[in-house]
Amino acid sequence: MSHRFYFEGTLEPDELVLEGSEAHHLLHVLRLRVGDTVEVFNGTGAEADAVITNTSRKNVDLKVTARRDLQANSQIPLILATAVPKGDRFRWLVEKAAELGVTRLVPLITERSSVDPGENRLKKLQQTIVSAAKQSGQTRLMKIAPLQKWEDFLDEVSQTDSRTLIADP
């Protein structure tokens, strides 16, 4: 099984440049070298096999050898709406939902909820989503919707013709 890396952008050109934390992970954690093969995905359903052609301290040049457009990966949209748990439980929830293929997570304001995931926390959660997608082989990244009232979410759901399952203790 080859190592998977997230590339923000289109996988269309034959030459890709991996930067930032993904390049750091490839170079300094996994210590991959020129000639090694990796998998790259862009979070929108496209995936490619690539060979490392050049490395520098902060960048990795890749040559795409095969592309796959995996539109069938998530044909049925799966939306998870939940109150925001306290502490690190929300990060865990986001991680597991992304691994299972949830397409959109809707954080809800409920009668007893007291946690508001701020902008900084949402940025960190995006990193968790990328890691979970890499781990589970997902080619699409889960989206996190803005904080929403329970009543507004029910109104939104009632206007669609999709099947809705609601779990209530």
C-alpha positions as CSV (number, residue, x, y, z in Angstrom):
1,M,0.0,0.0,0.0
2,S,1.5,3.3,-1.0
3,H,1.5,6.5,1.1
4,R,-1.3,9.0,0.4
5,F,-0.9,12.7,0.3
6,Y,-3.4,15.6,-0.1
7,F,-2.8,18.0,-2.9
8,E,-4.9,21.2,-2.9
9,G,-5.8,21.8,-6.5
10,T,-6.3,19.9,-9.7
11,L,-4.4,16.8,-10.6
12,E,-4.4,17.7,-14.3
13,P,-0.8,18.7,-15.0
14,D,1.7,15.8,-15.2
15,E,4.0,17.6,-12.8
16,L,2.8,18.5,-9.3
17,V,4.6,20.3,-6.5
18,L,3.8,19.1,-3.0
19,E,4.4,21.8,-0.4
20,G,3.8,22.6,3.3
21,S,2.9,19.9,5.9
22,E,2.3,17.2,3.2
23,A,5.9,17.8,1.8
24,H,7.3,17.8,5.3
25,H,5.6,14.5,6.1
26,L,6.8,12.9,2.9
27,L,10.4,14.2,3.3
28,H,11.1,14.3,7.0
29,V,8.7,11.8,8.6
30,L,8.4,9.0,6.1
31,R,11.8,9.8,4.5
32,L,10.7,8.9,1.0
33,R,13.2,9.5,-1.8
34,V,13.4,10.2,-5.5
35,G,11.9,7.2,-7.4
36,D,9.4,6.2,-4.7
37,T,5.7,6.0,-5.7
38,V,2.9,7.7,-3.8
39,E,-0.8,8.3,-4.1
40,V,-2.1,11.9,-4.3
41,F,-5.8,13.0,-3.9
42,N,-7.3,16.4,-4.1
43,G,-10.5,16.1,-1.9
44,T,-12.9,16.4,-4.8
45,G,-12.9,12.8,-6.0
46,A,-9.7,12.7,-8.1
47,E,-6.8,10.5,-7.2
48,A,-3.5,9.8,-9.0
49,D,-0.4,7.7,-8.7
50,A,2.8,9.7,-8.9
51,V,6.6,9.2,-8.7
52,I,8.9,11.5,-6.7
53,T,11.2,13.2,-9.3
54,N,12.9,15.8,-7.2
55,T,13.1,17.0,-3.6
56,S,14.2,20.1,-1.8
57,R,14.0,21.1,1.8
58,K,10.4,22.2,1.6
59,N,9.0,21.0,-1.7
60,V,8.6,17.7,-3.5
61,D,8.2,17.4,-7.3
62,L,5.9,14.6,-8.5
63,K,5.3,13.1,-11.9
64,V,1.7,11.8,-12.3
65,T,1.8,8.2,-13.8
66,A,-1.9,7.4,-13.6
67,R,-5.1,9.3,-12.8
68,R,-8.5,8.1,-11.4
69,D,-11.6,10.1,-11.2
70,L,-13.6,8.3,-8.4
71,Q,-17.0,10.0,-8.7
72,A,-18.6,6.8,-7.4
73,N,-16.8,7.2,-4.0
74,S,-19.6,9.1,-2.5
75,Q,-22.7,8.9,-4.7
76,I,-25.2,9.2,-1.8
77,P,-24.7,12.4,0.2
78,L,-24.5,11.6,3.9
79,I,-25.1,14.5,6.2
80,L,-24.5,14.3,9.9
81,A,-26.1,16.9,12.1
82,T,-25.0,16.9,15.8
83,A,-24.7,19.2,18.8
84,V,-21.1,20.2,19.4
85,P,-19.6,18.1,22.2
86,K,-17.3,19.6,24.8
87,G,-13.5,19.2,24.8
88,D,-11.7,16.9,22.4
89,R,-14.8,14.8,21.6
90,F,-15.8,17.1,18.7
91,R,-12.4,16.5,17.0
92,W,-12.9,12.8,17.5
93,L,-16.4,13.0,16.0
94,V,-15.1,14.9,13.0
95,E,-12.3,12.4,12.5
96,K,-14.6,9.3,12.6
97,A,-17.3,11.0,10.5
98,A,-14.7,11.8,7.8
99,E,-13.3,8.3,7.9
100,L,-16.8,6.8,7.4
101,G,-17.5,9.0,4.3
102,V,-19.8,11.6,5.7
103,T,-20.1,14.4,3.1
104,R,-21.2,17.3,5.3
105,L,-21.2,17.8,9.1
106,V,-23.7,20.3,10.5
107,P,-22.9,21.5,14.0
108,L,-26.1,22.3,15.8
109,I,-27.2,24.8,18.4
110,T,-29.5,22.9,20.7
111,E,-31.3,23.5,23.9
112,R,-28.4,22.3,26.0
113,S,-25.4,22.9,23.8
114,S,-22.8,25.3,25.1
115,V,-19.9,25.0,22.8
116,D,-19.3,27.1,19.7
117,P,-16.5,25.8,17.5
118,G,-14.6,29.0,16.7
119,E,-12.7,29.9,13.5
120,N,-9.4,28.7,14.8
121,R,-10.9,25.4,15.9
122,L,-12.5,24.9,12.5
123,K,-9.1,25.4,10.8
124,K,-7.6,22.7,13.0
125,L,-10.5,20.4,12.2
126,Q,-9.8,20.8,8.5
127,Q,-6.4,19.2,9.2
128,T,-8.2,16.4,11.0
129,I,-10.5,15.9,8.0
130,V,-7.5,15.6,5.6
131,S,-5.7,13.2,7.9
132,A,-8.9,11.0,8.2
133,A,-9.3,11.0,4.5
134,K,-5.7,9.9,4.0
135,Q,-6.1,7.2,6.6
136,S,-9.4,5.8,5.3
137,G,-8.8,6.1,1.6
138,Q,-11.5,8.7,1.0
139,T,-11.1,10.8,-2.1
140,R,-13.5,13.5,-1.0
141,L,-13.1,15.8,2.0
142,M,-16.0,16.3,4.3
143,K,-17.4,19.8,4.6
144,I,-18.3,21.4,7.9
145,A,-21.3,23.7,7.6
146,P,-21.7,26.9,9.7
147,L,-23.2,26.5,13.2
148,Q,-27.0,26.2,12.8
149,K,-30.1,26.1,15.0
150,W,-31.9,22.8,15.3
151,E,-35.1,24.3,14.0
152,D,-33.4,25.8,11.0
153,F,-31.8,22.4,10.2
154,L,-35.2,20.7,10.4
155,D,-36.7,23.3,8.0
156,E,-33.8,22.7,5.6
157,V,-34.3,19.0,5.7
158,S,-38.1,19.1,5.3
159,Q,-37.6,21.0,2.0
160,T,-35.6,18.2,0.4
161,D,-36.9,14.9,-0.9
162,S,-34.1,12.9,0.6
163,R,-34.5,10.2,3.3
164,T,-33.9,11.5,6.8
165,L,-33.0,9.5,9.8
166,I,-33.1,11.2,13.2
167,A,-31.8,9.5,16.4
168,D,-33.2,10.8,19.6
169,P,-32.3,9.2,22.9
